[in-house]
Amino acid sequence: MLSTGLIFCVVSLIPYRKGEKWAWYTASGTGGLTLLRQLILVYIGVARVIAPSYLLPLAIIMVILWIVGLALPAKEILSKPS
């Protein structure tokens, strides 16, 4: 999670704000894989009573915020000519 956060900090500070396509693809791929793995691990942990039950709603909220964060600028970023 720390390495993914560091990648997002670097990518979102400059290229994502400028609307570069590769930054959008990086955010979608890296974020999607990381959040999917986190959601699976939290779900398994909650099902086995290893993790507290409040972590599952937080993980779902993070996935929703990730989707919204990609969806809002998607049309603007992806419609730019290369």
Secondary structure, DSSP 8 states (H G I E B T S, - for coil): -HHHHHHHHHHHHTHHHHT-HHHHHHHHHHHHHHHHHHHHHHHHHHHTTSS-TTHHHHHHHHHHHHHHHHHHHHHHHHTS--
